[in-house]
């Protein structure tokens, strides 16, 4: 059974005293806490995650909610193994599939078909899995004969469709999903939404980062309220969303 256990995870990003003050101010406004490193007088750190703990079991759909800069994306990348905590640890059981963009490993001089294999391998699929899915991916893109052409000849919308079709063909155990994942034009939206729903259904665990309470409510059964790198509340979706609204009102002064 897939599972995630996050134990007192803290993440710091070092910056240096020579960096102009407005850059440090910008980082602080983005949600990080500026800290001076006593061991290195010329270095300061931005604490992006501060003592985060929670657990997720098979069948859970966990929403990470909070304003921009709250630490949601950083936490997703810790779960994916992109960032290493300076304290604490993450213990996962099951294959982790991070889906943060729709063009992982795309090579512009290769054809659409070649990129299906390249990107599929990048996402952790085997050659046999890709072979079994290539017709489905091709049909979903609606690109037809363009798939035999180099992707540098594609429009932006065509590139997005191809990348989306490949990225959503995986069979994840633990799916890490950013709400920014898109599929191009408005006509394609309903079709893309159904494909995302099918992807989530195939996963054992979903962790979704969003600042939309509607999206969290529709997709998740648990939630974590993030603010300035801290987990302020972990629990049922309704309880966490209520705390999120209270926090929003407090910050807006209403």
N, C-alpha and C positions, 0 to 999 in steps of 0.2 A: 504493500500500500504506500502511495506517495504521501509525503509529509514535509513540512518546513517548521523548524524551531529556531527562532531568533533570540539569542541570549545577550542582553545588555550591550548591544552593538553601538559603537561610537566611531564616527568617521571624521577625520580632520584633513583639510587640504592646506598645505603650507604655501605662504606667499612671503615676500621679502620686504624689509623696511624701506628699501629704495623705491618700491612701487609708489606711485603718486597717491596722495591721500584720497583723491576722488574715486580711485579704483577700489580702495578698501571700503569707502562709504557706499559705493554701488553694490559691492558684495554683501554688505550688512543689510542694505535695504532689500536685497533679494532673499533674505531669510537666514543667512549664516551668522554665527556669533564669532566676532573677531577676538582672538586670544593671543597673547604674547607668550612665546616659547622661552621659558627661563633657561633652557640649555643652550639656546642660540640667540644671542642678543639682536642679531640682524634679521631674525625671522619671526613672523607672526603666522598664526594658523586661523583658518575659517572652520569652525565646528559645524559641519553640515548635518550630522546625525548625533544625537545625544542620548545614550543609554536606552536604546529601543529594544523592547522585548514583546514577543507574541508567538503564538503557534498556530499552524494551519494543518488540518487533516484531510484525508481523502474525501472528496465531495464538496469541500468548502470553496466558496467564491468570495474572495476577500477584496474589499475596496479600500484603496488608500485615498483619502479625501483631504483637501486643504487648498489654500490659496497658492498661486504661483510663488515658488521659492520656499515652500513649506518643507521640502525634503522628500517628496514623493518619488521623483525621478532618481534621486541618489539612492534611495532605498531599493528601488527596482534593480538598479545596477549592482548593488551589493548582493542581492539575491541571485543575480545572474553571474556573479563572480568577477565582474568588471572592476569593482573597487574592493580593496581589502580594508577591513576595519582596523583601527588602531587599538581597539579594545572590544572584548566580546567575541562572539562567533555565530555563524549560521550553519545549522546542520540540516541537510536535505536528503530525503530518500526519493529517488525517482529522477528521470531525465528532465532537466530544466530547459525550456525553450523560450528564450527572450524574443519578443517581437516588438522592437522599438521603431523600426522604419520598414518601408516596403521595397527597398532596393539593396538588400544585403548581398554584397559580392558581385554586383552587376558590372559586366565588362562591355563597354560601349562599342567596341569593334567586333564583338561576337554577335551572332544571330540571336533571335529570340529563343529558338530551340536550344541553342548552345547555352544560353543564359539560364534556361530552366534547369539544366543539369548543374551548372556552376553554382547557382544560388541555392539549389536544393541541397547540394553537398555542403555548402556553407552553413545551411540551417540544420545540418545533422542527419539528413536523410541518406539512406544507402542508394547505390545505383539501382538496385532492384525496386526499391520504393519509388524512385523517380520514374523509372520505366513504367510502373503501374499507374502513375498519376499524370503522365505527360499529356494524354489525350484530354483528361478532365481539365487540366490547367489551360491547355490551348483553347478548348471550347469556351471556358469561362472568360478568357480575354477578349473574345470576338475579334481577334486581330487577323485571322485567316492567313493569307499568303504573306503578310508582313512578318510573320514569325520566321520566315526563311531569310529575312534581310537583317543587316547589322542594326542594332538598336540605336546607333547614332543617327539613323534616318527617322526615328520615331518622334512624334510630338510628345510634349510633356504628359498629356493625358494618356497616351498609349503606353509610355514608360510606367506610369503609375499603375495602370491596369495589369501589366505584365508582372511587375513586382508584387502587387497585391495578390494576384492569383497564385504565385509561387509561395509567398510567405504564409498564406492561409491554407496550403495543402498539407502542412505538417500534421503529425499525430502526436501531440504533446502529452506528457504526464503532468508536468507543472508548466503552465502557460503564464508568462509575464507579459502583460499587454498595456500599451500606452494608448490613451483615448485619442491621441492625434492620428492614429492609423486611418488612412483615407483611401478611397478607391476612384477618385476622379469626378467626372461630371454627374449632374443631378440625376440623369436618367439611369445611371448605374447604381445609385444609392441603395435602392430596395434590394437589388440582386446581391450587392456587397454585404448588406446587413444580414441577409439570410446566410451567407457564407460564413460571416463572423459567428453567428449563432451556432452553426454546425461545428465550427472549430472549437468553441467553448464547450459544447456538449461532448466532444471527443476527449477533452482534457479531464484529468483527475482533480486538479487544483487550478484555480484561476486567481491571479493577483493583478488587479486592475488599478492603475493610477489615474485619478480624475479630479477635477474640481466641480463636477456636475453632480448634484445630488440626485437628479433624475436618472442618470446613467448608473450610479451606484445602486439606487433603489431597484432598478429593473434587472440588474445582472447579479447582485451580490446578496449573500446571507450574513456576512460579517463585514465589519469596517474598522478602520483605524483612522482617527483624526490626527493629522499632522500639522504642526505649527512651529516654525523656527527650529526645525530639526528634532523636535520632541514628539512623542506619541502621547497626546493629551487624553485620549480615550480609546479603548479597544473593547468591542462588544457587538451587540446586535445593531443592524443597520439603522433602525429608527432611533435608537438611543444616541448613536454617534452623530447622525444627521441633525438631531435636535441640538446637540452640543456644538456642532458646526455653525448652525444658524445663530446660536447665542453668541459665539465667538465673533461672527461676522458683524452682528449688531453692536457688540462692545467696541470693536475696532472702528466702526463707522460713527460711533458716538450717538446712536439712536436707541 
